[in-house]
């Protein structure tokens, strides 16, 4: 389990388990643009965000 910090839509940092987070994004937010909620934090998931998550995951 690797924890990383990512910024939500309001600019606040939140720590997530990058493996679980990426798995969820790949399963439920694979295409287009949508909003993901994580512990009261919201993230606009688009291609740029997916690229960022994939990059963080690959750094593991």
N, C-alpha and C positions, 0 to 999 in steps of 0.2 A: 504494500500500500504506500503510495507516494502522495503526500499532500503538497498542493501548490496554491498560490494565491492568484485569484483572478478578480477583475473589476466588474461590478454589476452595472446596470444601466444608470444608476445615480452616482457612480464614481467611487463607491465604497468597495474596499477589498474584502473578499470572502475566501476562506480556505476550503478547498474541496479535495477529495480523493480523486485524482485525475483519471485513474482507471475506471472507476464507477461512473464518473461524470461523462467521460468520452463514450462509454458503452451506452449510456442513456441517450446522449445526443445522437449517436449513430442509429439507435433503434427508433427513436420517436421524433427526431428533428433532422432527418437526413437530407431533405430537399427544401428549397424555397426559404421563406422567412417566417419565423414563429417566435413566440416568447416562452422561455423556460423559467419556472419558479423553483428556487432552491432555498429552503429555510427562510422564507420571507424576502429573498433577494430575487430580482428579475433580470433576465439576460435576453437580449434580442439575438436570436440565433439565425445567422445568415451565413453566406459562404465565407466571408471574412472571419467571422467568429469560429466557424468550424475549422478553418485553417489554423487559427491561433491555438485551439484546443489540440489539434493533431500535432502541432509543433511542440507544445508542452509535453504531450504524451511521449513523443519520440525522444525527448531530452532525458527521459527516465533512465 
